[in-house]
Amino acid sequence: MIKITLPDGSVKEFEKNSTPMDVAKSISHGLVRNVISASFNSETVETVTPLTTDGNLTLYTWNDEQGKKAFWHSTSHIMAQALEELYPGVKLTIGPAIDNGFYYDVDLGEHNISEKDFPKIEGKMLEIARGKHDYKMRAVSKVEALDFYKKQNNPFKVELIENLEDGTITFCDHDTFTDLCRGGHIPNTGIVKAVKLLSVAGAYWRGDENKQQLTRVYGISFPKQKDLKAYLELLEEAKKRDHRKLGKELELFTFSQKVGQGLPLWLPKGAALRERLENFLKKAQKKAGYEQVVSPHIGQKELYVTSGHYAKYGEDSFQPIHTPKEDEEFLLKPMNCPHHCEIYNARPWSYKELPKRYAEFGTVYRYEQSGELHGLTRVRGFTQDDAHIFCTPDQLDEEFKNVIDLVLYVFGSLGFENFTAQVSLRDPEDPDKYIGSDENWEKAESAIINAAKEKGLNYVIETGEAAFYGPKLDFMVKDALGRSWQLGTIQVDYNLPERFDLNYKGSDDKLHRPVMIHRAPFGSMERFVAILLEHTAGNFPLWLMPEQAIILSISEKYEKYAEKVLNLLENNEIRALVDNRNETIGKKIREAEMNKIPFMLIVGENEEKDDTISVRKHGEGDIGAITINEFTDLINTEINRTLKTF
């Protein structure tokens, strides 16, 4: 007999070689119908994998992230089989599950696939799925695996196998199809009831632009047709909210091929929006004791060698800038933190003067491959709301919790209510990825976990997601469409103070190392604006809107009154503009609605006579005729409701 421990801590005994499905049968018939994947001792297994030792077992359904991962990975096998049958001679490479669905990279040879081919491929996939073919894993020798793919003339799979150790290689079979695979499948193809191919794109083999370009086919699948219908409706809503579309319509930003890919140009309305966001955070930072600093856009290569960024990111950086002086090299700034270390190092410090909190909206540059660029969310030049706190070890806990308070204030003022905190730790299996001593890492990781607990955050621990120089607390925010985004980040760093030989004089008159906290509540201005655009569909909080009101005159006769209203609003610091065009009032209202202006103030004969304005609210309709003072109170009440005092 073997002892199986379930997630609730209960322990059950089973005969040796029992399977996860046998365990499910012992719990409930409902679970048997719904379980689609499992993990045993943290390793992904099949639902029919024989269990031979004591261990911890977790059973997954479609409602679990791991269950979806197995479901989508299994569907990628079905798509691969369909592609082989429809396009003879194609060569398969890899087909993983991703956050929403799956893809398969394929060398199509002389074939081509476009969106018009999707219905045919989807039909073939559903035909295969309806066969209810079991997924069966089997171990193969390296010789056998190489022979199989050499006969198929598939150099991609051969390359993958050559990098694997004999005794660790497995194939997955279903129906007439075989694929090199590590495992993690649903019981059979029949569980897949609905499929949709989403897009087709180019992709380099193993992500290397110097290697062969393949065709990447993206898709998604569901256990019920109604789930697919709901997802496609969500996709349509996401298209309407696409920040690239809204940014163009609202005249916030643009891109230019002449300026260069991934380098956004902020238009007047967008620049004003950014300025308001910056001022909002600067005001809170000032109250929290931060001091503004400014650092240059370039730095000597040696600066980033010292920090460790060059060794880590040098290959992904822009090429060095050479000066007329021989052997002198500069880099476009990829990070602000090395510059801030040197600002701290400008003079000696006493423990009585700490913490020092340096903040900067610093623009940095990283060379992203052109295929990875995406609107404002993935760019080559972006501005971080960066700050670095230099404190004593005794101050770390309080400083870290104070930064959490600041991040929560930012989220609350911008309508991000649904989030999870992610404690990102190093991967103990891959120490070469990180710099610094084990002792410092353990202290930093403990500090973050303790702060998250004391602040009552809903947090999860993710091993292997730390920065190379230290662990971090990332805030994973869900937007209005239920999508998860990583926004604010706080990181504890014992390593850069050592690399830059930072110190302060302690109460014992000896020199000590400060601890460094990196933090960015927005992350980057570009990405934050993109996410905020999609979250709000362009209906920003009232305090942030480029225009809070538009005054619509019914005819030219009331232009002077419209200007009078504008002046009164501006005196009350309300952002407004006048639409005096010779257009119908109906057209003016429609265009103001399309431009997402929160309030439309209609002025005509009655309003001028009564010294009032007729107010219409975006998306809601008429409020009625009120005085300008009443409207000012209405605006201020709504702003105060969302923009809390820090």
C-alpha positions in Angstrom: 0.0 0.0 0.0 1.0 3.6 -0.5 -0.1 6.7 1.3 -1.5 9.6 -0.8 -1.7 13.1 0.8 -4.4 15.3 -0.7 -4.4 19.2 -0.7 -6.7 19.4 2.4 -4.0 17.4 4.4 -6.0 14.2 4.5 -4.1 11.0 3.9 -5.6 7.9 2.1 -4.1 4.5 1.5 -4.2 2.9 -1.9 -2.7 -0.1 -3.6 0.6 0.5 -5.3 0.2 1.4 -9.0 -3.1 3.1 -8.3 -3.7 6.1 -10.6 -4.8 9.7 -9.9 -8.1 8.7 -11.5 -8.5 5.8 -9.0 -8.0 8.4 -6.2 -10.7 10.6 -7.8 -13.1 7.6 -7.9 -12.6 7.2 -4.1 -13.6 10.8 -3.5 -16.7 11.3 -5.7 -18.3 10.5 -9.1 -18.5 14.2 -9.8 -14.8 14.5 -9.5 -14.3 11.5 -11.8 -16.3 13.3 -14.5 -14.4 16.6 -14.1 -10.8 15.7 -13.3 -8.6 16.3 -16.3 -5.0 16.5 -15.0 -2.9 15.9 -11.9 0.4 16.5 -10.2 2.2 14.1 -7.9 5.0 15.5 -5.6 4.9 18.7 -7.7 5.5 16.8 -11.0 2.9 16.9 -13.7 1.5 13.4 -14.3 -1.3 11.8 -16.4 -4.6 10.8 -14.8 -3.6 7.2 -15.6 0.0 7.4 -14.4 0.7 4.5 -11.9 1.6 5.9 -8.4 4.3 3.8 -6.8 5.4 5.7 -3.7 3.9 7.8 -0.9 3.4 11.4 -2.0 1.3 14.5 -2.4 -1.4 14.4 -5.1 -3.4 17.3 -6.6 -6.2 16.7 -9.0 -7.1 19.4 -11.5 -10.3 20.3 -13.3 -11.1 22.8 -16.0 -11.5 25.5 -13.3 -7.9 25.2 -12.2 -5.0 27.0 -14.0 -3.1 23.7 -14.3 -6.2 22.0 -15.7 -6.6 24.6 -18.4 -2.8 24.2 -19.2 -3.2 20.4 -19.7 -6.4 21.0 -21.7 -4.8 23.5 -24.1 -1.6 21.6 -24.4 -3.6 18.4 -25.3 -5.5 20.5 -27.9 -2.2 21.6 -29.5 -1.6 17.9 -30.2 -4.9 17.7 -31.9 -4.1 20.7 -34.0 -0.7 19.3 -34.9 -2.4 16.1 -36.1 -4.9 18.1 -38.2 -2.1 20.1 -39.8 -0.2 16.9 -40.7 -3.3 15.4 -42.3 -4.3 18.5 -44.2 -0.8 19.6 -45.2 1.3 16.5 -45.9 5.0 17.0 -45.4 4.8 19.8 -42.7 7.4 19.6 -40.0 6.3 20.1 -36.4 8.4 21.8 -33.8 6.9 22.8 -30.4 3.3 23.4 -29.3 2.9 24.7 -25.7 0.0 25.9 -23.7 0.0 29.7 -23.1 -2.0 32.0 -20.8 -5.0 31.9 -23.1 -4.9 28.8 -25.4 -2.0 27.3 -27.2 0.1 27.6 -30.3 2.1 25.3 -32.5 5.2 26.3 -34.5 5.3 24.5 -37.9 7.6 24.5 -40.9 4.9 24.5 -43.7 7.4 23.9 -46.5 5.6 24.8 -49.7 2.2 25.1 -48.0 0.6 28.4 -46.8 -2.0 29.0 -44.1 -4.2 32.1 -43.8 -7.3 32.9 -41.7 -9.5 31.6 -44.6 -8.1 28.1 -43.8 -9.1 28.2 -40.2 -12.6 26.7 -40.6 -11.2 23.7 -42.5 -8.5 23.1 -39.8 -11.1 23.6 -36.9 -13.4 21.1 -38.6 -10.6 18.5 -38.8 -9.7 19.1 -35.2 -13.2 18.5 -34.0 -13.5 15.4 -36.1 -10.3 14.0 -34.4 -11.6 15.1 -31.0 -14.9 13.3 -31.4 -13.0 10.0 -31.8 -12.4 10.1 -28.0 -8.8 8.9 -28.5 -6.8 8.3 -25.2 -3.6 10.1 -24.7 -0.9 7.5 -24.0 2.6 8.3 -22.7 5.5 6.0 -23.4 9.2 6.1 -22.8 11.6 5.7 -25.8 15.3 5.5 -26.1 17.3 8.3 -27.6 18.2 6.1 -30.6 14.6 5.2 -31.2 13.5 8.8 -30.9 16.1 10.1 -33.2 15.4 7.4 -35.7 11.6 8.2 -35.7 12.2 11.9 -36.5 15.0 11.3 -39.0 12.7 9.1 -41.0 10.2 12.1 -40.9 13.0 14.3 -42.1 12.3 16.7 -39.2 15.5 18.5 -38.1 13.7 20.5 -35.4 12.7 17.5 -33.3 16.1 15.9 -34.0 17.8 19.0 -32.5 15.5 18.9 -29.5 16.2 15.2 -28.9 20.0 15.6 -29.3 19.9 17.9 -26.3 18.0 15.4 -24.1 19.5 12.7 -21.9 18.8 9.0 -22.7 16.2 7.7 -20.3 14.3 11.0 -20.0 12.6 11.0 -23.4 8.9 10.3 -23.8 6.4 10.2 -26.7 2.7 10.9 -26.5 0.4 8.9 -28.8 -3.3 9.5 -29.6 -5.2 8.1 -32.6 -2.6 7.8 -35.4 -0.5 10.7 -34.1 2.8 10.7 -32.2 4.6 13.6 -30.7 7.7 14.2 -28.6 6.3 15.3 -25.3 7.1 15.5 -21.5 3.4 14.9 -20.5 0.5 16.7 -18.9 -2.6 15.7 -20.9 -6.3 15.3 -20.4 -7.6 11.7 -20.5 -8.9 11.7 -24.1 -9.6 13.9 -27.0 -13.4 13.7 -26.6 -13.2 16.2 -23.7 -12.5 18.9 -26.2 -15.9 20.2 -27.5 -15.1 23.6 -29.0 -12.0 25.0 -30.8 -11.2 28.3 -32.4 -8.0 29.3 -34.3 -7.2 32.9 -33.4 -4.3 34.0 -35.6 -1.3 33.0 -37.6 2.1 34.7 -37.4 5.8 34.2 -38.2 8.1 32.9 -35.4 11.8 32.2 -35.5 12.9 28.7 -34.5 13.8 28.8 -30.8 13.2 32.6 -30.8 16.5 33.2 -32.6 16.1 35.7 -35.5 19.2 34.2 -37.1 17.4 30.8 -37.4 14.7 29.6 -39.8 11.3 31.4 -39.7 8.4 29.1 -39.0 4.6 29.6 -39.0 2.9 29.9 -35.6 -0.7 29.0 -35.4 -2.6 30.2 -32.3 -5.8 28.7 -31.0 -8.0 28.1 -28.0 -10.3 25.3 -26.9 -13.0 24.7 -24.3 -15.0 21.8 -22.8 -18.3 23.5 -23.7 -19.5 25.5 -26.7 -21.0 28.1 -24.4 -17.5 28.8 -22.9 -16.1 29.5 -26.4 -19.0 31.8 -27.2 -18.4 33.8 -24.0 -14.7 34.0 -24.7 -15.2 35.3 -28.3 -17.6 37.9 -26.9 -14.8 38.9 -24.5 -12.4 39.1 -27.4 -14.7 41.5 -29.3 -14.9 43.7 -26.2 -11.1 43.6 -25.9 -10.8 44.7 -29.5 -13.0 47.7 -28.7 -10.8 48.5 -25.7 -7.4 47.9 -27.5 -5.2 50.8 -26.3 -3.7 51.2 -29.8 -7.2 51.9 -31.2 -8.3 54.1 -28.3 -5.0 56.0 -28.2 -5.5 57.0 -31.8 -9.2 57.9 -31.4 -8.5 60.0 -28.3 -5.4 61.5 -29.8 -3.1 60.4 -27.0 0.0 59.0 -28.8 1.3 57.9 -32.1 4.2 56.0 -33.7 6.4 56.9 -36.6 8.5 54.7 -38.8 10.9 57.6 -39.3 11.3 58.0 -35.6 11.7 54.2 -35.1 9.8 51.1 -34.0 8.8 51.0 -30.3 9.4 54.7 -29.7 6.1 56.3 -28.9 5.3 60.0 -29.6 3.0 61.6 -27.0 0.5 64.0 -28.5 -0.7 67.0 -26.5 -3.6 65.3 -24.8 -1.5 62.2 -24.0 1.4 64.4 -22.7 -1.1 66.2 -20.4 -2.4 62.9 -19.2 1.1 61.7 -18.4 1.8 65.0 -16.6 -1.3 64.6 -14.4 -0.2 61.0 -13.5 3.3 62.2 -12.7 2.0 65.1 -10.6 -0.4 62.8 -8.8 2.4 60.4 -7.8 4.9 63.2 -7.1 2.5 64.8 -4.6 2.1 61.5 -2.7 5.8 60.8 -2.9 6.6 64.2 -1.4 4.3 63.5 1.6 6.1 60.1 1.9 9.5 61.7 2.2 10.9 61.1 -1.3 13.3 63.5 -3.0 13.3 64.0 -6.8 16.6 63.4 -8.7 17.5 63.5 -12.4 20.0 61.2 -14.1 21.3 61.3 -17.7 19.9 59.1 -20.5 23.3 57.4 -21.1 26.0 56.1 -18.8 29.5 54.6 -19.2 29.5 50.9 -20.0 31.5 50.3 -16.8 28.6 51.6 -14.7 26.4 48.7 -15.9 29.2 46.2 -15.7 29.5 47.1 -12.0 25.8 46.8 -11.4 25.6 43.4 -13.2 23.1 44.7 -15.8 25.6 44.4 -18.7 26.3 40.7 -18.0 22.6 40.1 -17.7 21.1 42.3 -20.4 24.1 43.4 -22.6 23.1 41.2 -25.5 19.6 42.7 -25.5 20.8 46.3 -25.2 21.3 48.9 -27.9 24.8 48.8 -29.2 27.4 50.9 -27.3 27.9 54.5 -28.2 31.5 55.3 -29.1 33.0 58.7 -28.4 36.0 60.3 -30.2 38.2 59.1 -27.3 39.7 55.7 -27.9 38.1 52.8 -25.9 35.4 55.0 -24.4 32.0 53.4 -24.5 28.6 54.6 -23.3 25.3 52.8 -23.3 21.7 54.1 -23.5 20.4 53.8 -19.9 18.7 50.4 -19.5 18.0 50.9 -15.7 17.9 53.9 -13.3 19.2 52.1 -10.3 23.0 52.2 -11.0 22.7 56.0 -11.4 20.9 56.3 -8.1 23.6 54.3 -6.4 26.1 56.8 -7.6 23.9 59.7 -6.4 23.8 58.0 -2.9 27.6 57.6 -3.2 28.2 61.3 -3.8 28.8 61.9 0.0 29.2 60.0 3.2 26.0 59.2 5.3 25.2 58.6 8.9 22.6 56.2 10.2 20.8 59.2 11.6 20.2 60.5 8.0 18.7 57.3 6.7 16.5 56.4 5.0 17.2 58.3 1.8 14.4 58.0 -0.8 15.3 59.1 -4.3 12.6 59.2 -7.0 12.8 59.9 -10.7 10.6 59.6 -13.7 13.6 58.2 -15.6 13.4 57.2 -19.3 15.3 53.9 -20.1 16.0 52.1 -23.3 16.1 48.4 -24.2 16.3 46.7 -27.6 13.2 44.6 -27.9 13.0 42.4 -31.1 10.6 44.0 -33.6 8.3 40.9 -33.4 7.9 41.5 -29.6 6.8 45.1 -29.9 3.2 45.9 -29.1 1.7 49.4 -28.8 2.7 50.9 -25.5 2.9 47.6 -23.6 6.2 46.6 -25.2 8.4 49.4 -26.4 12.1 50.3 -26.8 12.0 53.5 -24.8 9.9 54.0 -21.7 9.7 56.1 -18.6 9.7 54.3 -15.2 8.2 55.9 -12.1 11.4 54.7 -10.4 12.5 55.2 -6.8 15.2 53.7 -4.7 15.3 53.7 -0.9 18.6 53.3 1.0 17.9 52.3 4.6 19.4 50.4 7.5 18.4 46.8 8.0 16.3 47.8 11.0 14.3 50.2 8.8 13.6 47.7 6.0 10.4 46.3 7.4 8.7 49.7 7.9 10.0 51.1 4.6 8.7 48.1 2.7 5.3 48.4 4.3 5.2 52.1 3.6 5.8 51.4 -0.1 2.9 48.9 -0.1 0.7 51.7 1.3 1.7 53.9 -1.6 1.0 51.2 -4.2 -2.4 50.6 -2.7 -3.2 54.3 -2.8 -2.3 54.5 -6.5 -4.4 51.5 -7.4 -7.4 52.8 -5.3 -7.3 56.2 -7.0 -7.2 54.7 -10.5 -9.9 52.0 -10.1 -7.8 48.9 -9.8 -9.6 47.1 -7.0 -9.0 43.4 -8.0 -5.4 42.3 -7.5 -3.2 39.6 -6.1 0.3 40.2 -4.6 2.9 37.8 -6.0 6.0 37.2 -3.8 8.7 36.3 -6.4 11.5 34.2 -5.0 14.7 32.8 -6.6 14.8 29.3 -8.1 17.0 27.2 -5.7 17.6 24.8 -8.6 19.3 27.4 -10.8 21.5 29.6 -8.5 23.6 30.8 -11.5 20.7 33.0 -12.5 21.3 35.3 -9.5 23.9 37.4 -7.9 24.6 37.8 -4.2 25.1 35.5 -1.1 22.5 33.0 0.1 22.4 34.8 3.4 21.4 38.1 1.8 18.8 36.4 -0.3 17.3 34.6 2.7 17.0 37.9 4.6 15.4 39.7 1.6 12.9 37.0 0.9 11.9 36.8 4.6 11.4 40.6 4.7 9.0 40.6 1.8 6.9 37.6 3.0 6.6 39.2 6.5 5.5 42.6 5.1 2.9 40.9 2.8 1.5 39.0 5.8 1.4 42.0 8.2 -0.3 44.2 5.5 -3.0 41.4 5.1 -2.3 41.2 1.4 -3.9 38.4 -0.7 -0.6 36.9 -1.9 0.9 33.9 -3.6 4.5 32.7 -3.7 6.1 32.1 -7.1 9.5 30.4 -7.1 11.9 31.3 -9.9 10.3 34.7 -10.7 12.8 37.0 -8.7 14.9 39.6 -10.4 18.6 38.6 -10.8 19.6 40.8 -7.9 16.8 40.2 -5.4 13.3 39.0 -4.6 10.3 41.2 -5.3 6.6 41.8 -4.6 4.7 42.2 -7.8 1.1 43.3 -7.9 -1.0 41.3 -10.4 -4.0 43.4 -11.3 -7.2 42.1 -13.0 -8.8 44.5 -15.4 -12.4 45.0 -16.3 -12.2 42.0 -18.7 -10.7 39.7 -16.1 -7.2 39.8 -17.7 -4.2 39.8 -15.3 -1.5 42.4 -15.6 1.7 42.9 -13.6 1.7 46.5 -12.5 3.4 47.8 -9.3 6.6 46.2 -8.1 8.7 46.4 -5.0 12.1 44.7 -4.7 14.6 44.2 -1.9 18.2 44.3 -2.9 21.3 43.6 -0.7 23.5 43.1 -3.8 23.8 46.5 -5.5 24.9 48.2 -2.3 27.8 45.7 -2.2 28.7 46.1 -5.9 28.8 49.9 -5.6 30.4 49.8 -2.1 27.7 51.8 -0.6 27.9 52.4 3.2 26.8 54.6 6.1 28.4 55.2 9.5 26.4 53.4 12.2 25.9 54.2 15.9 29.1 52.1 16.6 31.1 54.5 14.4 31.8 51.7 12.0 30.8 51.5 8.3 27.7 49.4 7.4 26.0 48.4 4.1 22.5 50.0 3.5 19.7 47.9 2.2 18.2 49.0 -1.1 14.5 48.9 -2.1 13.5 49.4 -5.7 9.9 50.4 -6.3 7.7 51.5 -9.2 3.9 51.7 -8.5 3.1 52.3 -12.2 5.9 50.2 -13.5 6.3 52.3 -16.7 4.2 55.2 -17.8 3.7 53.7 -21.2 2.5 50.3 -20.1 0.5 51.7 -17.3 -1.4 54.1 -19.6 -2.0 51.2 -22.0 -3.5 49.0 -19.3 -5.5 51.9 -17.8 -6.9 52.7 -21.3 -8.0 49.1 -21.8 -9.3 48.7 -18.2 -11.5 51.9 -18.4 -12.2 51.8 -22.2 -10.9 55.4 -22.2 -13.3 56.5 -19.5 -10.6 57.5 -17.1 -11.3 58.6 -13.5 -12.7 62.2 -13.7 -9.6 63.7 -12.1 -7.4 62.3 -14.9 -9.6 63.0 -18.0 -8.0 65.3 -20.6 -11.2 67.3 -20.8 -13.7 67.0 -18.0 -16.5 68.9 -19.8 -17.4 70.3 -23.2 -19.7 73.3 -23.6 -22.0 72.9 -26.6 -23.7 76.1 -27.8 -27.0 75.6 -29.6 -26.2 78.4 -32.0 -23.8 81.2 -32.7 -26.0 83.6 -30.7 -24.8 81.9 -27.4 -21.0 81.9 -28.1 -20.4 84.7 -25.6 -22.3 82.9 -22.9 -20.4 79.7 -23.7 -17.1 81.6 -23.2 -18.4 83.0 -19.9 -19.2 79.5 -18.7 -15.7 78.3 -19.8 -14.0 81.1 -17.9 -15.9 80.3 -14.7 -15.1 76.6 -15.0 -11.4 77.3 -15.6 -11.4 79.6 -12.5 -12.5 76.5 -10.6 -9.8 74.4 -12.2 -12.2 72.4 -14.2 -10.8 71.4 -17.6 -13.2 72.3 -20.4 -13.5 73.4 -24.0 -16.2 75.0 -26.2 -17.7 73.5 -29.3 -18.9 76.6 -31.3 -19.0 74.8 -34.7 -21.9 75.4 -37.0 -23.3 71.9 -36.4 -26.5 70.5 -35.0 -26.6 70.0 -31.3 -27.3 66.3 -31.9 -24.1 65.9 -33.9 -22.1 67.7 -31.2 -23.5 65.5 -28.5 -22.7 62.3 -30.5 -19.1 63.4 -31.1 -18.6 64.3 -27.5 -19.9 60.9 -26.5 -17.5 59.2 -28.9 -14.6 61.2 -27.5 -15.7 60.0 -24.0 -15.9 63.5 -22.5 -17.5 63.0 -19.1 -19.9 66.0 -19.1 -21.7 67.9 -21.9 -22.9 71.4 -21.0 -25.6 72.6 -23.4 -26.2 76.4 -23.5 -29.0 78.2 -25.3 -31.6 80.9 -24.7 -33.0 79.5 -21.5 -29.6 78.8 -19.9 -28.3 82.3 -20.8 -31.5 83.9 -19.3 -31.4 81.8 -16.1 -27.5 81.8 -15.8 -27.5 77.9 -15.8 -26.2 75.0 -17.9 -28.1 71.9 -19.1 -25.9 69.0 -18.1 -25.6 65.7 -19.9 -23.4 62.9 -18.5 -21.4 60.6 -20.8 -23.1 57.2 -21.1 -26.0 58.2 -18.8 -27.9 61.0 -20.4 -29.5 64.2 -19.1 -29.0 65.4 -15.6 -31.0 68.7 -16.1 -30.4 72.4 -15.8 -28.2 73.5 -12.8 -26.1 76.5 -11.9 -22.4 76.6 -12.6 -21.7 76.5 -8.8 -23.8 73.3 -8.5 -21.9 71.8 -11.4 -18.6 72.7 -9.8 -19.7 70.9 -6.6 -20.8 67.9 -8.7 -17.3 67.6 -10.3 -15.5 68.1 -7.0 -17.7 65.5 -5.2 -17.0 62.9 -7.9 -13.2 63.6 -7.9 -13.0 63.4 -4.1 -14.9 60.0 -4.3 -12.1 58.5 -6.3 -9.0 60.6 -5.6 -8.3 59.9 -1.9 -5.9 61.8 0.2 -2.6 60.1 0.8 
